[in-house]
Amino acid sequence: MKNSKEYIAEHKDRFLNELIELLKLPSVSADPAFASSTKETAQTVAQSLRDAGCDTVEICETPGYPIVYAEKIIDKNLPTVLVYGHYDVQPADPIELWDSPPFEPVIKKTDKHPDGAIFARGACDDKGQMYMHVKALEYMIANDKLPCNVKFMIEGEEEVGSANLAWYVERNQEKLENDVILISDTGMIANDIPSITTGLRGLSYVEVEVTGPNRDLHSGLYGGAVANPINVLSKMIASLHDENNHITVKGFYDKVEELTQAERDKMGEAPFSLDEYKKALDIDAVYGEKGYTTNERNSIRPTLDVNGIWGGYTGEGAKTVIASKAYAKISMRLVPHQEWEEITELFKTHFEGIAPAGVKVKVTPHHGGQGYVTPIDNVAYQAAERAYEQTFGKTPIPQRSGGSIPIVALFEKELKSKTILMGFGLDSDAIHSPNEHFGVWNYLKGIETIPYFYQYFTEMSK
């Protein structure tokens, strides 16, 4: 029998080629034009789980895209690990900013990835990280190293809010029964500084619409005489932060968790270079809420950001027009104890309330989810910690993430299970951006590390 490192070395080329084939499928859940390829991706994931050795594999229909369920039950008296991941990806736009086509994966060396990185949409978020678990399972089954039961639940709507995952979980609680949920959809500090994500922010996502006159108007004949929706929307958005970059929505901070100074000091022990951070983003200064560090602003503090804004004429040349409507998409990242539905309603009330005379304002909620914190004193976290120690040679740092995985709180509520977030990507991997990539070393290191989690979790659960 081979250990995981030996098995990976023997099958490295195949592992990479299989992931590359998966990344060629444009499974963009947000765009109906990609519906066929998104469903094809579900079929491909299902087949990969059969090939890895699962005894049961199902493509479960939902009101939206299907969920791939699979399991390998070796002894019902042993613990069960439920692996969650997603096969859908973000839209690749703007395409012109990619150095290579987003669905034609290529491997290129970078400063952070001297062994090469796979450049493609979904490489890190989440196909590459999800597929680590499939290959880890293959290794464990092929070498008689699977110490417990395993179930997989891979969905196709994570990038659009996972609305139908809740529908599925509520109807399949017995099937999904488990002792711990394992997810790789986060990152770590650096390849030589492993970390485990212990906290996630929640999310409230809305779209706003400002309507002025009943049609587009000539800016010469009507300019200065009627409210311009784009001007009004810009002023309304600007008013959402004060001079200290504090969010002005009434009640927004009422339930915000305030960490103690000792907790903040512990966070500050994680290696971080502000100069390198600015250099990587090509900015000359950071920006954010007064009184907090950069790493605090992007993890333990709530935020409000405009994700898109449009209206009027944006084509070539000039068109002197006052638009009838202006729009924006706005996301709010939330911290534990902030209820996303309550925050959405607070925002709606506030935004509609600051609209000046002459325009009408509409706020449409899209999706959201709760924040989550994983305790570091439970068996599952300690098993993950030991797994990283085994393959990285050092203890991982617990780290709160600024990102959101809304379904983690759902899992705890519906399945009564804790979630362990073993991410192997880097912040520099450009997820949701042009030129997304995932290090070859990181991909293979994940496959090497995951089996040790199963081993230690089973041993420590006895």
C-alpha positions in Angstrom: 0.0 0.0 0.0 1.2 3.5 -0.9 0.9 6.6 1.3 -0.9 9.5 -0.1 2.3 11.3 -1.3 3.5 8.3 -3.2 0.1 7.7 -4.8 -0.1 11.3 -5.9 3.4 11.2 -7.4 2.4 8.2 -9.4 -0.9 9.7 -10.7 0.0 13.4 -10.8 -0.5 13.8 -14.6 -3.9 12.1 -14.5 -5.1 14.1 -11.6 -4.2 17.3 -13.4 -5.7 16.2 -16.7 -9.0 15.2 -15.1 -9.3 18.6 -13.4 -8.4 20.4 -16.6 -11.2 18.5 -18.4 -13.7 19.5 -15.7 -12.6 23.2 -15.9 -13.3 23.2 -19.6 -17.1 23.0 -18.9 -18.5 26.5 -18.5 -20.9 25.8 -15.6 -22.0 29.4 -15.0 -25.1 29.1 -12.9 -26.0 32.8 -13.1 -26.4 32.8 -16.9 -29.2 30.6 -18.5 -27.1 30.5 -21.7 -24.8 28.0 -19.8 -27.6 25.8 -18.5 -26.7 22.8 -20.7 -23.0 22.8 -19.8 -23.9 23.3 -16.1 -26.0 20.1 -16.2 -23.3 18.3 -18.1 -20.8 19.3 -15.3 -23.1 17.6 -12.8 -23.0 14.4 -14.8 -19.2 14.7 -15.0 -18.8 15.1 -11.2 -21.1 12.1 -10.7 -19.0 9.9 -12.9 -15.8 11.0 -11.1 -17.3 9.9 -7.8 -18.3 6.5 -9.3 -14.7 6.1 -10.6 -13.3 7.1 -7.2 -15.2 4.1 -5.6 -18.5 5.4 -4.2 -21.1 2.7 -4.0 -24.1 5.0 -4.4 -24.1 8.0 -6.8 -27.2 10.0 -7.5 -28.0 13.1 -9.5 -30.8 14.6 -7.5 -33.1 17.0 -9.2 -34.2 20.3 -7.6 -36.2 23.2 -8.8 -32.9 24.5 -10.1 -29.7 22.8 -11.0 -29.2 19.2 -9.7 -27.2 18.2 -6.6 -24.8 15.3 -6.9 -25.0 13.0 -4.0 -22.7 10.0 -3.4 -21.6 7.8 -0.5 -19.3 5.1 0.6 -20.5 3.4 3.8 -18.1 0.9 5.2 -19.5 0.5 8.7 -22.6 2.3 10.1 -20.9 2.2 13.6 -18.1 4.4 12.3 -18.2 8.2 12.0 -19.5 9.8 8.8 -17.8 12.7 7.0 -20.1 14.7 4.7 -18.1 16.6 2.0 -19.8 19.7 0.5 -18.6 21.5 -2.6 -20.0 23.2 -5.7 -19.5 22.6 -9.4 -20.9 25.9 -10.6 -18.7 28.9 -11.3 -18.8 32.7 -11.5 -19.3 34.4 -14.9 -16.0 35.0 -16.6 -16.7 38.6 -17.5 -14.9 40.8 -18.4 -13.5 38.3 -20.8 -11.0 40.8 -22.4 -9.1 41.0 -19.1 -8.1 37.3 -19.2 -4.6 36.5 -20.4 -6.0 33.2 -21.7 -9.6 32.0 -22.4 -11.3 31.3 -19.1 -12.6 27.9 -20.1 -9.4 26.8 -21.9 -7.2 25.9 -18.9 -3.5 26.4 -19.1 -0.7 25.8 -16.5 1.7 28.7 -16.0 4.4 29.4 -13.5 3.9 32.5 -11.2 5.9 34.0 -8.4 3.6 32.5 -5.8 3.3 29.2 -7.7 6.8 28.2 -9.1 5.5 24.7 -9.7 2.8 26.2 -11.9 -0.8 27.2 -11.5 -3.9 26.2 -13.5 -5.5 29.3 -15.0 -9.3 28.9 -15.6 -12.6 30.0 -14.2 -13.4 27.8 -11.3 -9.8 26.5 -10.9 -9.8 27.5 -7.2 -13.5 28.4 -6.6 -14.5 25.6 -6.3 -13.8 22.9 -8.9 -10.1 22.5 -8.0 -10.8 22.4 -4.3 -13.8 20.2 -4.6 -12.0 17.7 -6.8 -9.2 17.3 -4.2 -11.8 15.4 -2.2 -12.7 13.2 -5.0 -9.1 12.2 -5.6 -8.4 11.9 -1.9 -11.3 9.4 -1.7 -9.8 7.5 -4.7 -6.5 7.2 -2.9 -8.1 6.0 0.3 -10.3 3.4 -1.4 -7.6 2.2 -3.7 -5.1 1.6 -0.9 -7.6 0.4 1.8 -7.1 3.6 3.8 -10.7 4.8 4.2 -11.2 4.7 8.0 -14.8 5.8 8.2 -17.9 6.5 6.1 -18.1 9.4 3.6 -20.9 11.2 1.8 -20.7 13.8 -0.9 -23.1 16.6 -1.6 -22.0 18.7 -4.6 -24.3 21.5 -5.7 -24.6 23.7 -8.8 -26.0 27.0 -7.4 -23.5 28.2 -4.8 -22.6 31.2 -6.9 -26.2 32.3 -7.0 -27.2 31.9 -3.4 -27.8 28.1 -3.0 -31.6 28.6 -2.8 -32.4 25.0 -3.7 -29.7 23.5 -1.4 -31.9 24.5 1.5 -34.9 22.9 -0.3 -32.8 19.7 -0.7 -31.4 19.5 2.8 -34.7 20.0 4.4 -36.1 17.0 2.5 -33.1 14.7 3.0 -32.0 15.1 6.6 -31.7 11.3 7.2 -29.8 10.7 4.0 -27.4 13.5 4.9 -26.9 12.5 8.5 -23.2 12.9 9.5 -20.7 13.6 12.3 -18.9 16.4 10.6 -19.1 18.4 7.4 -15.9 19.0 5.5 -15.6 21.9 3.0 -12.7 23.2 0.9 -14.0 26.6 -0.5 -11.7 28.9 1.5 -7.9 29.6 1.5 -4.8 29.7 3.6 -2.3 32.4 4.5 0.6 31.1 2.3 2.0 27.9 1.1 4.5 27.9 4.0 2.0 29.3 6.5 -1.0 26.9 6.6 -4.2 28.1 8.2 -7.7 26.8 8.9 -10.7 29.1 8.4 -12.7 29.4 11.7 -15.1 32.2 10.8 -17.1 33.3 7.8 -19.1 36.5 7.3 -22.7 36.5 6.4 -24.2 38.2 3.4 -27.1 40.4 2.3 -27.3 41.1 -1.4 -29.7 43.6 -2.9 -30.5 45.5 -6.1 -31.7 49.1 -6.1 -33.6 50.9 -8.8 -34.1 54.7 -8.9 -36.8 56.0 -11.4 -37.2 59.6 -12.4 -39.1 60.8 -15.5 -41.2 58.3 -17.4 -38.8 58.2 -20.3 -35.2 59.2 -21.2 -35.0 63.0 -21.7 -32.8 65.4 -23.7 -30.2 66.7 -21.3 -30.3 70.2 -22.9 -34.1 70.7 -22.8 -34.6 69.1 -19.4 -31.2 69.2 -17.6 -31.4 71.1 -14.3 -35.2 71.0 -14.3 -35.9 67.3 -13.4 -34.1 64.9 -11.0 -31.5 62.9 -12.8 -31.7 59.3 -11.4 -28.0 58.6 -12.0 -27.0 61.7 -10.1 -29.5 60.9 -7.3 -28.4 57.3 -7.0 -24.7 58.4 -6.8 -25.5 60.8 -3.9 -27.6 58.2 -2.1 -24.8 55.6 -2.4 -22.2 58.1 -1.2 -24.3 58.8 1.9 -24.2 55.1 3.0 -20.8 55.8 4.7 -19.8 58.6 6.9 -16.4 60.3 7.2 -15.0 57.4 9.2 -16.3 54.9 6.7 -18.9 53.8 9.2 -22.1 52.5 7.6 -25.0 54.9 8.2 -27.9 52.5 7.9 -29.8 52.9 11.2 -29.5 49.8 13.4 -26.9 48.2 11.2 -24.4 47.7 14.0 -26.8 46.8 16.8 -25.9 43.1 16.9 -22.3 43.3 15.7 -20.0 41.0 17.6 -17.2 43.1 19.2 -14.1 41.0 19.7 -12.0 41.6 22.8 -8.6 43.2 22.5 -7.0 39.9 23.4 -8.8 38.2 20.5 -7.8 41.0 18.2 -4.2 40.7 19.4 -4.3 37.0 18.6 -5.5 37.7 15.1 -2.6 40.2 14.7 -0.1 37.4 15.2 -0.8 36.1 11.7 2.0 37.2 9.3 0.9 40.2 7.2 2.8 42.8 5.3 0.9 45.9 4.5 3.4 47.0 1.9 3.2 43.6 0.1 -0.6 43.8 0.3 -0.6 47.2 -1.4 1.9 46.2 -4.0 -0.1 43.1 -5.0 -3.1 45.3 -5.6 -1.2 48.2 -7.1 -2.6 50.7 -4.7 -0.8 53.4 -2.7 -3.1 53.3 0.4 -5.6 51.0 2.1 -9.1 52.2 2.9 -11.8 51.3 5.4 -13.5 51.7 8.8 -11.5 53.9 11.2 -10.0 52.2 14.2 -9.4 48.8 12.6 -6.5 47.1 10.8 -6.8 45.8 7.3 -7.2 42.2 8.4 -9.8 43.2 10.9 -11.7 45.2 8.3 -11.9 42.3 5.9 -12.9 39.6 8.4 -14.4 40.7 11.7 -16.2 43.9 10.6 -19.3 44.2 8.5 -19.1 46.0 5.1 -21.3 47.6 2.4 -20.1 47.7 -1.1 -21.5 48.6 -4.5 -20.8 45.7 -6.9 -22.2 47.2 -10.0 -23.9 50.5 -11.1 -25.5 51.4 -14.4 -28.0 53.6 -16.3 -28.2 55.9 -19.2 -26.0 55.7 -22.3 -22.7 53.8 -22.1 -22.1 53.0 -25.7 -19.5 54.5 -28.1 -19.6 58.2 -28.6 -21.9 60.7 -27.0 -25.6 60.7 -26.3 -26.9 63.7 -24.3 -29.6 62.0 -22.3 -31.0 62.1 -18.8 -31.9 58.4 -18.1 -35.3 57.5 -16.8 -33.7 54.8 -14.5 -30.5 54.1 -12.7 -29.5 50.8 -11.0 -27.0 49.4 -8.6 -26.2 46.0 -7.0 -25.1 46.2 -3.4 -23.6 43.5 -1.1 -23.3 43.7 2.7 -20.9 41.3 4.4 -22.1 40.6 7.9 -20.5 39.3 11.1 -21.9 36.7 13.6 -25.2 37.7 15.3 -26.2 40.0 12.4 -29.4 38.4 10.9 -29.2 38.8 7.1 -32.9 39.1 6.6 -33.1 41.8 9.3 -30.2 43.7 7.8 -31.8 43.5 4.3 -35.0 45.1 5.8 -33.0 47.8 7.6 -31.2 48.7 4.4 -34.5 48.7 2.4 -36.2 51.0 4.9 -33.1 53.3 5.1 -32.5 53.5 1.3 -36.1 54.2 0.5 -36.3 56.8 3.3 -33.4 58.9 1.9 -34.8 59.2 -1.6 -35.4 62.9 -2.5 -38.6 64.2 -4.0 -38.8 63.6 -7.8 -37.7 60.0 -7.9 -39.1 56.6 -6.8 -36.8 54.0 -5.3 -37.2 50.2 -5.3 -35.0 47.8 -3.4 -35.1 44.1 -4.4 -33.4 41.5 -2.1 -31.5 38.8 -4.0 -30.0 36.4 -1.5 -28.1 36.2 1.8 -26.9 34.0 4.6 -25.7 34.0 8.2 -22.1 34.3 9.4 -20.4 31.3 11.2 -17.7 30.6 13.7 -16.1 27.2 14.2 -14.9 26.4 17.8 -11.3 25.4 17.8 -11.7 23.1 20.8 -13.8 20.4 19.1 -12.5 17.1 17.9 -13.0 17.8 14.2 -10.9 21.0 14.3 -8.2 19.3 16.2 -8.2 16.4 13.6 -7.8 19.0 10.8 -5.0 20.7 12.8 -3.1 17.4 13.1 -3.6 16.7 9.4 -1.9 19.9 8.4 0.9 19.3 10.9 1.5 15.9 9.2 1.8 17.3 5.7 3.1 20.9 6.3 5.3 20.2 9.3 3.8 23.0 11.3 0.6 23.9 13.2 -2.0 25.8 11.1 -3.1 29.2 12.3 -6.9 29.7 13.0 -8.1 32.5 10.8 -11.4 34.3 10.2 -12.3 34.8 6.5 -14.0 37.8 5.0 -15.9 35.6 2.6 -19.3 34.1 2.9 -20.5 30.5 2.6 -24.2 31.0 3.7 -25.0 27.3 3.7 -22.6 26.6 6.6 -25.1 28.1 9.1 -27.9 26.3 7.3 -26.0 23.0 7.8 -25.7 23.6 11.6 -29.3 24.5 11.9 -30.8 21.6 9.8 -28.2 18.8 10.2 -26.9 19.8 13.7 -23.3 19.4 12.5 -20.2 21.5 12.8 -18.2 22.4 9.7 -14.5 22.3 9.1 -13.1 24.6 6.4 -9.9 23.1 5.0 -9.0 25.5 2.2 -5.9 25.3 0.1 -6.2 28.3 -2.1 -4.4 31.7 -1.7 -5.8 35.2 -1.6 -3.8 36.0 -4.7 -5.6 33.2 -6.8 -8.0 35.8 -8.2 -11.3 34.0 -7.5 -14.3 35.8 -9.0 -11.8 37.8 -11.1 -10.1 37.5 -14.5 -7.2 35.1 -14.5 -8.4 32.9 -11.6 -5.9 30.2 -10.9 -5.1 27.4 -8.5 -1.5 26.2 -7.7 -0.6 22.8 -8.8 1.3 22.4 -5.5 -1.8 23.4 -3.6 -4.1 21.0 -5.5 -1.8 18.1 -4.8 -1.1 19.2 -1.2 -4.9 19.1 -0.5 -5.1 15.6 -1.9 -2.2 14.6 0.4 -3.6 16.3 3.5 -7.3 15.3 3.4 -6.9 11.6 4.1 -5.1 12.4 7.3 -8.2 14.3 8.5 -10.2 11.2 8.0 -7.7 9.1 9.9 -7.3 11.5 12.9 -11.0 12.3 13.1 -11.9 8.6 13.2 -9.2 7.9 15.8 -10.2 10.9 18.0 -14.0 10.1 17.8 -13.7 6.7 19.5 
